[in-house]
Amino acid sequence: MPLHHPKHRHHHDEDVLPYHRSDDEAKPRRPYVPSSFPSSPASAASPHRFLLPFAVVCLLLAVASLSFAVSVSRRPVPLQSPPDSVAFRCGRAEDSLRSFLASSGNYSAGDREKVLAVVGVHTELGSAARRAALRATWFPPNPEGVVSLEHGFGLSFRFVIGRTKDKEKMADLQKEVDMYHDFLFIDADEGTKPPEKMLAYFKAAYDMFHAEFYVKADDTIYLRPDRLAALLAKDRLHHRTYIGCMKKGPVVSDPNMKWYESSYGLLGNEYFMHASGSLYALSSEVVGAIATTNNDSLRMFDYEDVTIGSWMLAMNVNHEDNRAMCDSTCTPSSIAVWDSKICSGSCNPIEKIKELHNTTLCSKSPTLPPEVEEEE
């Protein structure tokens, strides 16, 4: 039903309803009797003697209202917490490198850092020796090296780790952080289950970096950053991409066996296609969907690689199988080397990684095989 303004309603009543005089109008009017006092300008103006004070009061109120409005408009608006996309800290998550650069005056918070890919090398509190081996081989050895690799290949490397309530362990870790500034702290405790830790990583990385890809790597692999960058920089038709060494395998339902899956009843006898957990990459659109999803709405299996693979099935991504990401020995096209047939990652990673790095084929061979370079 259309609404009418009150003024319109009264006007309508005057046009339609018959006119009724009030009782006062029906009474005979008394003749006008002049006042016994002679008229004068002062007495003639007496009905209007309050107009000037009233006007002054209205003017003062208007001036006061205008002053208040101006003062409010000039008052600084309270600063709200910056959105996640402009911070290198988000809750408990923190990028130690950019935090360090900001404290030294070499960095100011702005939009999310734009890179080709964030490479999160997942590590643990007790794995300082592994991190040292990586810094001595393929991982950037200092903040300058991290920044140089980011500018040269578009890859931003960080060691991904959670926090602990153990003050002594955190103190030891903080010494390492202060020395290298190459950690990405996630909003999760160190004892968090791998799938939940992985979700925390993707959320933190997506909040702090505007990347085309988000990569997860173990600290037990030997990696060629230049070849990883070449792989990720390729043109692709699919915006939702899942890259890694794809695999299937039997679901272990016996609790006494290795790789037992407590939710085996939901999976059947064989796992669906999914990437090995030692190294894989997800495109920005995929990670964006994961990062903005309520944690409770995502199914968590016992193992990270299976859990991620299940999310990929639900998101209708393109599975890109690349065997160069899981070579057991170095080749002219190896992107990553680790022994997938014996154990997840290198069984003796510290010595194995150093040994591989001292091999010319592993560390000093061209980014692309000679035949590929000739074709280009």
Disulfide bonds with the S-S distance in Angstrom:
Cys245-Cys326 2.10
Cys330-Cys362 1.63
Cys343-Cys347 2.20
